[in-house]
Amino acid sequence: MKLFLKTFRLIGKNKNYEINFKTGLNFISGPTSTGKTTIFELIDYALGSKKHKDYIEISENCTHVELEILLNNSLYRIRRMLFDFRRPALVEVFNDERKIFENLGVYSVIDTEKENSLSNFILSKLGLAGAKISNQTFSFRDLFKFSYLKQTKIDNEDILSESHWAKFNKEKSTFEIIFNIYDQLLGDLRASLKKSQDEFRDEKIRYVGIEEFLKNSAIENYGSVEIKRGEINSQILALKEKLTYNTKQIKKEGQNDKLSELGDIVIVKKGIKTKLAIDFDNHEQYISKLRLLLNQYDNDIERLDAAIMGMKEINKYEFILCPNCLSPINFDINQNNCCMCNNSMDSLVENTILLKNEKRSITKKRNELDKHILVEIDRKDNTELQMKRVEEDIRHDERILEEIAEKYVSPFVSEISFINLKLGELYKELDELDDSLRFIKELNRLGLLLSDKEQEVENLEKQISERNTLNDKQTILGNLSEKFEEILKEFEFPKLETGYINLKNYLPYVRNKKYKELGSLGAVTLITIAYYLSILIETTDDKTYNHLNLLLIDTPRKNLGATSNIEEFQDESIYNSMIKYFISIGNELSDKLQLIVINNGYPDFLPKEDIVAEFSPNGKVGLIDDI
């Protein structure tokens, strides 16, 4: 699948809140005001929407939203600050070798036409960068509209924004891009490929230049730099000891007040430097211990998660024999009690609450410890900065000492001059090593960008090779119409006669009437969901299609059941048939699509493994579950 949502995460002030998604069907259930729709809206925000609603609970508890996504099998993490809509998004890429996310860059979310926009970044990974529709830049936001069926669009009577086609028909053109029947797309992709190839070549030149510089410097990685730094520091230490000895000998030969005073000052500064060095080492050791404690907290949280899940799962199994003595188990027991010991399960609830409280407490300690580590790192960096300043002062004073000492005729003067000359050379080597470190960091960053740009060029070349000829429009719409009618039948659509997608306007028709002329919002709901599902399913197999293979549906029950004003749509079997269809395609096409559904409740036949989040009616379990 082209875009796969892996993890949604809110970064909290005291703890983080996250939901992990899977392929196929994902169901999020819970009453109103528990945060279900908020999840979709903040996913939309992470993917570049201009703003989100003013959520009081989130503003009081959270600072950022993170979204981990797979784009053509590469894992990225997008991070946006909440309630600060103009701030750019941070994008990181997962380094498979180091098993960590590394910074890729920041991308604008305000202007989707900018080269460094989040929209352009995502489209480049999909092989669609540079496309234009209706004389405007094609954006990821245009494409995402076909993957996000908001609650306000479930019964929308303006599919594809038909009412604005006289001046604005981007959604209709996007439909053509999705099915590769847009005749301008191939030319746009070729122009974009030329631009991406030029950018790749320029980045390659920079990368090779830095790489050659480091090779000629006999420095290839961080490890070799640190080894070389240690060798130089050892030489400097030995030379300084000689310098101190020679200076003392000169002072004995002729007591010069200024020389003596300056020498004492140098000794005091060296004492300060030694103390700072000890403080620096202590900071490093302390931070290492804190990180070990942080890892222990993470392990404890994982252990508690496993315990909570285990307590819930064990009573689902039906044992024929006792696991301990292998004797038959008496099934004439209270089914609300434990299946083996017949004890009340009330303690299970209490133990689960205790475990959750313990987890919340440990998570809070863990987040506080994380903040404390950052403070200690700042203190360590500040100590290192002070140490460097003292070293510079000492070098300055020692050079003055050398000049004063040279006034005396002494066998130690020439040696002092040689030592200072050698020290100057060694300090220059240290400065060059620092420059090398900067080059190494830049080389690593360019390596990530180069790999990403190379993948982008490959995607574009693949897209162009697969789109040398446009798909046949009549065949595409014919297949789409068949799938649309098939879905409506599965939905048990009342009084179904014919269902098809119009060849000219790409809009759905039922009973030979346009979808919005049927006189029922219940009918519009079913038709709209069937329409977007048919687009999703029909684009899973053909490589020339450009759908994201993702669909988010918010509240499919809208206008169905008791809420419908039309009697024929109040039948509960219609809603149940819809959920059954979700389950079936989630199973049959689990490796090809991702369907994420939000609804208030679900039928008993929905598989538990398809429920990725379930919020409670008492408000204790919700998106923000500790307020």
N, C-alpha and C positions, 0 to 999 in steps of 0.2 A: 504494500500500500504506500501511496506517495507521502501522506502525512499521518503519523500515528501519535496520539496524545498518550504519553507515558505516565507522568506524575503532575498533578496540580498541587501547589503548596503555597500557603500563606505564611510569611515570616512574621512571627509574633514577638511581642516585647518580652513575654515570659515563656512562651512555648510556640512551636510551629504546628500548623494544621495542614494535613495533606490527604489526598485521595489518589490511589494508584489505579490506573485503568488497564484493561486487557484488550486483546483483539476480540472481534465478534461483538456480542451484545453486552452492554454495561447499563445497569439499572440503578438509579438513585431515587430512593423513596423517603417520604416523610410528610408530615402535615405542613400547613402554611406557616410562614415566618420562622422556618428552621434553617434557611440558607441554601435551599436547593437551587433556585434560579440564580442566586448570587454566584454560585460556582460557574455556571455558563457565562454570566456577564463578565466575570473576572478572567475566564479563559479567553473570551473575546478581547478583553482589555490587554492581556498579555500578548495577543496576536495583532495588536495595533489599532484597536478602536480608540477614538479620540478621548473618551472619558468613561467613567463609571458612576453609578449612583452614590449618593452620600449615605453610606452605611455607618450608623453610629457605633454599633458593636465592633465593627472592623476598625474604625478610626481609633477607638480606645485601646485596641488590643494588637493591631498589626501595622506593619510599616511597608512591606513589599509583597508582591505576588511573583511567584516563580512558576514556570511551565517547562517541563522537560518534554521534548518532542523528538521523534525520529523523522528526518527528512531524507528520503531515499537511502535509508539504512545508516545514516550518520546521526549520532545523538547530540542534540544541542540543548542548552538551557537558556531561556529568556527570562530576564528579571526586570520588572518595572516598579518604580516607586508609586505607592498608592496616594491618591489625592493630590498629586503633583503632575498634572497631565502633560505639561510641556517638557518634562525631563526625558532625555533619550532612554532607550532600552539597552541594557547590557546583555550581550550575547556571548555565551561560552560554548566551547566544543569539548566533547569528552575525548581525552587522550587514552586510547586503548592500552598503550604500553605502560603508562604511569598510573592508570586507573583513577584519574582525577579530571575534573573540569578545568580547562584553561581559558583565559581571557582571549576572545577573538576580536572584540571591539564594541563600540557604542554606536547605536543606530537611531536616527531621527524617526519619530512617530508622527510629527506634525505635518510634514510635507512628503507625501508618498512618491512624488516625482523626483526627489533628490537621489543622487547616486548612492549615498550612504544611508538610505532609509531602510527601516525594518521590512517594509513591503518589498523593496527591491532585493533585499537579502534573501527573503524566503522564496521569491519568484526565481531567483538565480539558481537556488538548489532544486527547484522543480523544472528547470530548463525553459522558463517562460519570460526571462528578463528581456525588456526592450519591446514587448508587444504593445501595440496601440489599438484602441477602439474608439470609434466616434470622434476621431481627431484628438483624442486625449490619451494620456498614458494609462495603460492597463495596470491595475494594482492588485495586490493580493486580497485587499478588502472586497474587490469585485468578485473574485473567485470564491471567497469564503462565504458569501451570501448563499451559495448553493449547498453549503455544509452546515448552516446554522438556522434551524427553523425555530425562531423565537415564539414565545407564547402569543405575542401580538400579531404574528404572521400565520398562526395556525388556521385562522378563519379569515385571512386576508383576501379581500376581493379585488386585489390589484397585483396579481402574480406577474413577475418580471417587470413591475412598474409600468404596466401597459398605458396607464393614463398620461405618462410623460413622454411617450414615444415621439411626439411631434418635435420635441426639442432635445430629448435625451433618451437614448436607447442602449445604454451600456449593458444592462442585464440581458437584453436580447442578444447582443454581440458576444457577451460572455458565454451564453448558452452555446453559440456557434463555436467558440474556442474550445469549450469542454468536449464537444463531439468532433472537433477538427473538420468543421465545414465552413470555417472562416477564411476566405480566400486571401486576406492580407497577412495572416499570421506567419506564413513561411518566409515572406520577405523581411518582416520585422525580426524574426529569429536569426536570419542570416546576417543582418546588420548587427544584431546583438552579439553574435558569435565572433564577428570580426573585432568588435570592441573588446570582448573578453579575451580573445587571443592576444591582442596588443597589451592589455593589462597583465596577462600572465607572463608574457615575454619580459616586460619591464620589471616585474617582481622577481623573475628568475635571474635577471642580470644583477639586481641588488643582492639577492641571496648568494649567488656564486661569488660576487665581489667580496662580501663579508667572509664567506667560507674560505676563500683563498687567502685573505688577510690573516685569518686565524691559523691556517696551516703554515704559512710562512713565518708566523710568530712562534711556531712549535707549540701552540696551545689549541686544544681541540674541544675541551669540555671543562665543566666546573671543577672536577676532581684534579685535573692537571694544574689548574690555576691555584688551587689551595695548596697543593704540594709545593709549587714554586714559591708561593708566598711564605710558607713555613721555612724554606731554605734561606730566603732572603732575610727574614726576620732573625734567624739564627746568626747569620753573618753580621747583621747590624748590632746585635747584642754583644758579640765578641769584640767588635771594633769599638763600641762605646765603653766597654770595660778598659780597653787599652787607652782610650782617650782620657778617661777619668784618672787612670794611673799617671799618665804623662803630665796632665794638668797639675796634679798634686805635686809632682816632682818639680815643676817650674815654680810653683808657689813656694816651695821650700827653699829654692835657690835665691829667690828675691821676693820678699813679702811686699806685694803691691796691694794697697788697700782696695782699689777698684777691682782688681782681679779677684781678691779674696771675697769681696762683697758679692760680686756677680757669680762666683763659684758657689757660694752658699745659697744664692737664689736658685741656681740650677739644681742643687741637691734637694731643696724643698719641693721644687716642681716635679722632680723625679719621684719623690715620695708621694706626691698627689697623683701622679700618673700610675704608680704602682697600686695605690688604693683604688683608683678608678678601674684598673684592670681586674683587680680582685672582685670589685662590685659587678663588673661586666660578666665575669665567669659565674659568680653566684646567681645573677639574673638568669643566665642561660640554663644552669642546673635547676633553678626553681621552676622555670617555664617548662622544662622537660618533665619534671614531676607533675606539674599541673596538667600537662597533656596526657600523661599516663592515667591521672585521675579522671580526665574527660573521657578517655577510652573506656574506663571502668563504668562510668555513668551510662555510656552508649550501650555497653554490654548488658547492664542491668535493665535498661529500658527494653532491649530486645528480649531478654529473659521474661520480663513481665508481660510483654505482648504475647509471647508464646504460651505463658501460663493462662492468660485470659482466654486465648483462643482454645487452648486445650480443655479448660473447664466447660466451655460451651459445647465442644465437639464430642466429648467422650460419651455423653448420654444419647447421642444420635444412633449409636450402633446397637444392634440387637444380638446379644450373646446367647448361644444355645448351651454352652458349657461354661462353667466357672473358669476364668483364666488361671486360677491358682490351683484348685484341686481337681479340675476337669469333671466335676459332678454336674448333673443336669440342673439347670436353673429353674426354679418355680416361677411360672409366669402369672400365677394368680396373685398378683400384687397390685398395689395402687400405681397406675401408669404415670401419675404425677411425681412418683418417687424414683429413686435410683433403680436402674434395671437390674442391678446385681445384689445390692445390700438392702433395698427397700426403704432406705432412710429418706427423710424429707429432703427435697432439693432447695429448701429455703436458705440453707447455709451456702449453697452455690452462689446465689445472688449476693449474699452478704460478703462472701469471699471475693467475688468479682469486683464489688464496689471497693473493698479494701485494696485489692491489687491496682485498680484504676487510681485510687487516691495516692497509693505509693508511687505509681508511675508518674502522676502529675507532680508530686513533690520532687522526685528525682529529676524530672525534665526541667523543672524550674531551677534546681541547683545546677544542672548541667548548663543551661543558658547563662546563668549568672557567672559560672566558672569561665565560660567562653568569653564573656565580656571582660572578666578579670585578666584573662590571658592577654587580650588585646592591650589592656592598660600596662601590663608588665612588659610587653614587647616594646611599647612606646618608651617606657622607662629605660629599658636596655639600650634602645637606639639613642636615647638622649645621653646616656652614660658613654656610649661609643663616640658620639660627637664631641663631648667634653674631652675625652681622652685624646682625640685627634688634635683638638685645639691646643692642649697642653704640650703634645709632641711638637707641634709647630713652634710654640714659644721656646721650648728647650733647644730645638735646632737653631733658632735665631740667636739665643744667648750663647750657645756653644761656639757659633761662628764669631761672635764678638770676643769671646774668651780666646779664641785662636789668634785673632788680630792683636790682642793685648799681649798674649804670650810670645808672639813673634818679635816683640821689641827686646826680648831678653836673649842674649847669646847663650843657648842651651842645646845640649845634644838631643833634647826631646822635641825641639821646635819642628825640625824637618819631619819627624815621624807624625807629629800632630797634623801637619799639613797634608801628609799622605792619607792619614786616616779620614780626615774631613773630605778629601777629594773622593775617596772610596765610598764614604757614606752618602755623598751627593749622588754618586752613580747608582747606589742601591735604592735610594729614595726615588730616583727617577724610574728605576725598574718597577717599583711598587706602583707608582702612578700609571705606568704602562699596563700593569696587570689589572688595575681598576678599569682602565679603558677597555681592556680585553673582556672583562666581565660584562660590561655594557654591550659590547659587540655580540657576546654569546647570547645574552638575553634577547637582543634584537634579532639574532639569527633564529632563535627558537620561535619568536613571534612570527617572523617572516615564513618560517617553515610551515606553521599552521595555516597562514593565509595562502601560501602557495599551494598546499594540498587542497584547500577549500576551492581556490580558483581553478585548479586543474580539474577537480570534480565538476565544477560549474561548466567548464568548456566541454568536458565529455558529455554532460547532460544535454547541452545545446546541440552538439553534433549528433547525439542519439535522437533528439527530438526532430532535427531536420531530416535525418535519414529515414525516420519513420513517417515523415509528413511530406514526402516528395509528391504525393498525390493526395488530394482531399478525399475524405470519405464521401460515399454517395448519400446525399441528403435524404432522398426518398427511402432508401433502405434503412438508414439510421432512425428516421421518424417512424417507419413501419415497425421496426423491432421495439422501439420505445413504447409505441401504442399498444403492442401486444402485452408487454410487461405491465403497463399501466392498467389495462383491463383485467389482467390476471390478478393483480394485487387487489383491485376493487372487489373481485369475486371472492378472494380470500377474506376480505374485510366484511363479507356478507352485506354489501351495499344494497340498501332497499331498492326494489324495482329497477334493478340494473338492466339496461337494454344494450347500449353500446358505450364503450369508453375508448377514446383515442386522443392523440396529440396532433393538433392542427399543423399541417405542413408549412403554412405561411407564417403564423404568429407564434408557433411553438407552445400554445396554451392548451390546457386540458378541456375536453368536451365529454359530456355524459348525457345519454338520452338525446343525442344530437343537439344539445344545448351547451353554450359556454358555461363553465363551472359556476360563475356568479349569477346565473339566471335561473338557478334551480329553486330559489326561494327558501333556502334553509341553511343556517350556519353550520348545522350538523353535517350536511352534505358537503359544504365547503371544507370543513375540517378533514373529512375522510379523503376528499379529492386532493387537497393540498398535500397531505402526508403521503398518499399514494404516488403523487406526481414526483415529489422529491426522492422518495424511495426508488422509484423506477429509474430516475437519473443515476442514483447511487449504484444500483445493481447492474444496470446496463453498461456501466463504465469500468467494471472490475476486471474484465478479461482482455480487452483490447488495449495494447500498449500505446496506440495513437491518441487515446482519450486523455483529457487533462483534469478530470475530477480529482478531488483530494482523497477519494475513497473513505470519506469521513462524513457522518451526519449526526448532528446534535438536535434532538427533538425535545422541546420544553412543553410538558403537559398535553399529551396526545388525547387525553380524556375530555378536553374542552369541547363543550356543546354536545356531548354524548351522555347517555344515561339520564339520571334525574334532572340534570341541568339543561337538557334540550327542551325547546319549546314545540318540537314536532314529535308526535307520539311514536312514529315508526323508528326514530333514532334514540328512543329511551330504552330500547331493548339492550340489556346488559351483554347479550351474546355478541353484539357488534364490537364493543370495546374488547371483550375477551378474544375475539377472532383476530383483532389487530395485534394484541400482545402475542398470541400464538404465532403469528406471522413473523414478528420481531425475533422470537426464539428460533424459529426455523431457519431464517437467513443468517442469524448469528451463529448457528451450528454449521450450516452448509458452506458459508462463505467466511468462516472465522479467520482464515489466513489472507483474505483479500479485502476486508472492509472492517470498519469500526463504527458501531452504532451505539450512541450514548443517549439514554432516555431518562427524563425527569418526570416524576408523577407522584401525586398524593395517594399512596397505597398501590397494591398490585394483587393480581389473582393468586390463589393458592398454588396453581400449577407452575408459576414462574420458578425456574431452578435457582437454588440459593447461591450457586457459584456465579450467577449473573448479576447478583446484587452487590455492587461495589461500595455502597454507602446506604445506611438506613438510619434516619433520624427519629427520635422519640417524640410522642405527643406532649410529654411533660416539659419539653424544652431542655432537659438535662443532656441529651445527646443531639447535637446539631453541628453546623459548620464551626461555630465558635461555642465550644461545649463546657467552658469553665466560668461562665458569667451568670 
